[in-house]
Amino acid sequence: MSHPKKSQSLHVENLGEELSVYDWQRLQMHSLNPTAATVFEMCDGETSPEQMASKLDTPQAEAVVWQSLAELEKAKLLEVD
């Protein structure tokens, strides 16, 4: 996953500190915590995981990014390369 990109069938809403992501194609709703939401928002198809980690202000940023991307991919919120 060199430059992850959000799936096109999603509707996104901010609810407090969380991000709600509705997948219209699969009829599923996902609630992302602030860190996962930040990673998700950076999934524009142009930003690499390494670049994402450099923008996070959190310990173990690279591991956090990769874990978040794995969860987002598992939930089918990212386009497959």
Phi, psi and omega in degrees: 000091185276322180216082185299149181224139178297147174296150183280345186264030185248149171238131187240136177223141174274129176231094184066232179272354181258162178243125177261129181239119179257124178261101184294328182291320182260356181055050180231153177238139179232140177247120183256135175290169185305320181291313178297323178297319179297316178297314180303316181297332179277355181281079184251003182084357181238340184262127180279159176303325179295319177294321177300313181299323181292339181267348180275137177257071182211148176298147178057042187305318183294318178295321178297317179298312182296321178295316179298315179298321179297317179292319178296320179293318179300323179280000179063037178265356180242149175287144179276134179297000000 
